[in-house]
């Protein structure tokens, strides 16, 4: 079936009216956006011969599943698309050399404990059950100059794939820290090696993905917000190399430049500094920030976020 009804005068007038185009009041850009979205929805209903029952079922599903809209944004590629747009804008502006961005996901929590140079991120509750990870690196500008006082916010899941705050069995801000880089632009953290996780079983995201033949798994990863004065805010992640879902992420966040080598070591200077004895894992992740061209660029997007 091809779209015919939507093109009729009757439906076109309806679209004009429902999007407020026949009213003086209201925002012109918003009217145009509403008209486009609703018109595309009407065309989809007509084109795929979607039944009344299916329309109401879909609205009810969206209403009931709305608590997971953050995961829908990841799983349906919306976050990835926003990154593709931002990357395209950078390419058009000739911006190269910075650490690549990748999606934020819905699990950031503001207010994590702050320190300078070093932090231990885990509360010790998984010690001995999971690999200890020493994660470190240097923050530089695109010319290679170290940035002192850069704000490195790190958050990741525990060995069950769960995040503190959202998982109320974990201590407050477990596996979440804010580290300001030292005089050499360096940060060091002792934490636990995260594992990958899946969308909640039986939740709306998993239901959608299952019905279109997809899975809702993410490879193990660590989230970063990195910011500094006069530098562009960076939202990124690193993936843990070797994860079976490394190149099969349901959120499409994996980027080859964001898979640093994983070293398995015993002892060493960093282990000593972090009071780690025995075998552990070390990952170095250096970050390069672009100069900000406006004050707004120094901050993360205005996405609503949880605060602990
Ligand atoms: Fe995550």
Boltz pocket constraint, residues with backbone or C-beta under 6 A from the ligand:
constraints:
  - pocket:
      binder: B
      contacts: [[A, 104], [A, 105], [A, 107], [A, 221], [A, 223]]
      max_distance: 6.0
